[in-house]
Amino acid sequence: SSSSSQSCINNPEGPLLPLRRHQASLAAGLCPPLVDDETAILTGSWAPWSIPPTCFGPKKGGERSKLCVYTATRHWAGGPVSVITTPEVAANLASYILDPGVPWLERDRGVPFGGEVRAAAAAAAAGSSEPFEVREIPGKGFGVVATRFIPKNTILMGEMPVMLSIMEDVEAWESRDFMKLLHRAANQLPRREQDEVMGLARQNKGYIVYDILNTNTFQVAVDRVAHSGLYPGIARINHACKPNSFTRYSPSTLIMEVVSYRDIQPGEELSISYAPLNILSKDRRSLLQLWGFNCTCSLCADPAASKKSDAHRSRIQEILEDLDKPQTRTVPERIAADIKEVESLTEKEGMTAQTGDLYGIIAEMFLGIGEVDMAKMYAAVAVRNLRHYAGFDSERARSAMEFLGRLDQGERGRERGEVGDNSKEGNGSSRSAAWSDLSLFEVDT
Ligand SMILES: C[S@@+](CC[C@H](N)C(=O)[O-])C[C@H]1O[C@@H](n2cnc3c(N)ncnc32)[C@H](O)[C@@H]1O
C-alpha cells in the first residue's frame, strides 16, 4: 500500500497533480520542492517564481506554516500572477504555473479554452473582437454590455487570475502581516496589471488592496485549498438574481470562464449571480450586502416576487425530501410526478445551472430501489449538466463521473454473474448490497 500512497507533505492527490510526469516523480519519491524566504536564500533558487518570496510566520504559538507571497511574471498563458499562500500550496502550484498540460485537458473537455486565455497563450491568433464592452452603468459603476447578439452557451470570457489569496485559516496569521503581503502581491505585478487591479471597484472600507479583493474576487480551490481569485475582466460583470451568464472554474488550470446562460441581445448588460442561485431572498439580500450594495432585482426588492420565488424554492426542498421517503419510492407515479414538478420549478426559477446535483440525487434514489437503468440515465444527465455548468474538471463533475463509472462497472459485474440481481421490482426498502456503497455525494477529504 505504501507505493500507492506515496505522500509528500503537500497534497499529492490534489487536483493539481493529474499529469503523468508528476505521477512518475511521485513514484520516484520526488515531491515538488518547498520554496519559502529561507530556502530562497539557502539555495539561490525560487523557480518558477520570478522574485524570491516574502514570508511571515503564524501568530505566536501557532501551528500553521508560513504565509508567503509568490509572483510569477509569466505563467503558461503568458500573464503574471501573484499568490499569497502557504509554501505547500505554492509547491503544488509551481509546475502548473509553467504548464498545466492544456492540450491534454482540452481533449478531455472537448472544447478549447476560450477568449483571453487563448489570446494570451497564442498571442498570435488575433482576430474577431469580443461581442461585449465595458461601459458605465447608472447606479452600478461600470458594467459589461453585449455589443452583438450572443447565443446561449457561448464561452464569453476565459481568464487566468492575476491574484490569488488564501482564505482558509486566515486567523492563523497576524492581519497586519497579511496586509503587507497583499500590498506586496499587488506591487510585484507588472505595471499594466497593477494599474488594472488598482482601478477596480471598491467600497472604501479598510486597506485598499484588501478592499479591492473583497469587492471583486471569486472563491476558488487551489490545490483543494480555498483562495480568493481576482479575475480583472470578469470582475467588471455586475450581479443579477436571474443572470444571463454564469461562471465556471477549472481547478486544474485556474481558468475562470463566463458562459451565456441564455440568448443575450445587443445592448443587454451581462450579469452573473454573486450569490448561489438556489437560496432564499433574505439570505440573498444579506449575502449581497458583502459587496456593499442593495439588491434591487425583483427577487430581492419586490415582496410579491420574492415571496413567490421563496415558495418555489421551499417546494423544491420538500420534493427532494419526499423522494427520500420509502413510501414515495414504491409508487412510480409519485416519483414521476415529483420529478416533473421539480423540473418545472427549477426552470421557472432560472436554476437550470443547478439541476446537475438534483439529477444526481434522483439517480441515487433510483439506485436505492434497484432501478439501475433509470439510475444510469439520470447519472448521465447529471454528468452532462455538471460538466457544463460546474466545469469539466470540477469536483462535482468528477464525482458524478465516478458514480456513473461505478454504475457501469457494477452492471458489467452483474452481467458476468458476480453480484446478485439488483433489479427487484416493487420493494423500495431493500437497497441491494451490491449497490449500497455507491454514493454520488461523497464528502471530499
Ligand atoms: C465585482 S464589481 C462589479 C463591477 C463594478 N460595477 C465596477 O464598476 O467595476 C462589484 C461591485 O459592483 C456594484 N454592483 C454589482 N452588481 C450590482 C447591482 N446589481 N446593483 C448595484 N450595484 C452593483 C457594487 O458596487 C459591487 O460592490
The ligand as a Gaussian input file, in Angstrom:
#p B3LYP/6-31G(d) Opt

LIG

0 1
 C      -17.315000      42.905000      -8.977000
 S      -17.777000      44.566000      -9.025000
 C      -18.705000      44.697000     -10.497000
 C      -18.209000      45.805000     -11.408000
 C      -18.355000      47.199000     -10.836000
 N      -19.694000      47.724000     -11.059000
 C      -17.321000      48.144000     -11.421000
 O      -17.623000      49.310000     -11.619000
 O      -16.194000      47.717000     -11.648000
 C      -18.921000      44.587000      -7.713000
 C      -19.473000      45.955000      -7.357000
 O      -20.314000      46.404000      -8.413000
 C      -21.502000      47.007000      -7.889000
 N      -22.656000      46.172000      -8.295000
 C      -22.620000      44.909000      -8.786000
 N      -23.853000      44.454000      -9.073000
 C      -24.698000      45.448000      -8.744000
 C      -26.123000      45.594000      -8.794000
 N      -26.906000      44.603000      -9.232000
 N      -26.652000      46.772000      -8.374000
 C      -25.857000      47.752000      -7.909000
 N      -24.522000      47.682000      -7.838000
 C      -23.934000      46.548000      -8.247000
 C      -21.334000      47.056000      -6.395000
 O      -20.795000      48.301000      -6.062000
 C      -20.331000      45.954000      -6.129000
 O      -19.579000      46.202000      -4.959000

